Amino acid sequence: MIVITNRFFIEDEIDILHSLLEEGLSLFHIRKPDFSELEMAQFLDQIKLEFRNKLILHNHHHLAEDFGISRFHFSEKERKQSSGFPARFSKPSRNKCESISTSTHSIEDFNSLENKFDYAFLSPVFKSISKENYHPKIDLFDAIKSRTNSKTKVVALGGINAENIQKTLENGFDEVALLGSIWNHENPLKQFKLCQKIVHSYSQSQV
């Protein structure tokens, strides 16, 4: 399961981040598009060294080496505007770049991805919790039936919460990403543990 930071300031955010990782969160996406380089460096510096290998950096990728981060995310805009993409960002070696991911908003876009991406967000699956008036234009559960890209994992994003996680996984998504359901909740850790339990139970049922 993946959690993405809120783009805005959250009180006690670093403490919550640490709590989620201590509870076994696999991957934590650091998405702060409005952060300056200095603000991002200050934010990353507060995160314990032991958790740096679980962080994925969305912005200011050049800071990664200084903070021991080896996972990178590229927006749809970055991917489409770079003519040499993804060769330009191809993994130089596994010890320097552990994984790269990207964002997509249609199954056609997802299917056209190069195999160099380990996983990609496909959104919005449901009406967004964190973005006002952001909702699916088509039924992605129906669209995902046309998936041809089996090399890249497809991760559901947009409106994912404890009530719809199982349905999402049952309908062909490999993984889920949480944002609004965590940061808009009065008890982020409690909500995460509930979602984590649902994902774990589903995974066990597939063995």
Residue, then its C-alpha position, 0 to 999 in steps of 0.5 A: m500500500i502507498v501513501i502520498t503526502n498532502r501537498f499542503f502543510i499538515e500539523d505534526e506531519i513528520d510525526i504522522l509520517h514516522s508512525l505510518l512507516e513504523e506500522g509497516l507502510s511500504l512506500f511513502h510518496i513525497r509530493k510537495p509541488d509548491f516546496s522550494e528546494l530549501e523547503m524540500a531539503q528541510f522537510l526530508d532532513q526531518i525524516k529518520l534515516e532508517f525510512r529513507n529507502k521507502l521514500i519516493l521523491h516527486n520534486h527536486h529529484h537532484l536532492a535524492e542522493d544527499f538524502g539517501i533516496s533511490r525512488f523517483h516519481f515523474s508526473e504525466k506532464e514531465r513524462k510527455q514533455s520530455s522527448g527522451f523520456p524515459a531513456r533520459f531517466s532510465k535507471p543507471s544502476r539498481n543501487k542508485c535508482e531502485s524504482i521509478s513511477t509515473s501518473t496516468h489518467s486513462i488506460e490508453d495512457f497506461n498501456s503506452l508506458e515504456n517498461k522502464f516504469d515499475y508502477a503507475f498511478l491510474s486516476p481518479v478511480f472514485k471522486s477525489i477526497s482531497k481535490e474538489n470537483y475531481h471525479p472520474k470521467i469514465d468507469l476505470f473498472d471497466a476500462i482496466k479490462s483493456r489493460t495490455n501492459s503487464k510489465t508495469k503495476v497499476v496503482a489505483l488513486g483517487g477517492i480510495n478509502a477503507e470502504n472501497i479498497q477491496k472492490t478496487l483490488e478485486n477489479g484488477f488494480d495491483e495496488v492502492a494509493l491513499l491520500g485524502s482518506i489519510w490526511n483528511h481523517e481525524n486519526p490518520l494512523k487509525q485509518f491507515k491501520l484499518c486500510q492496511k488490514i483490508v489490503h492484508s486480508y485480501s492478499q491472504s485470500q489470493v494465496 
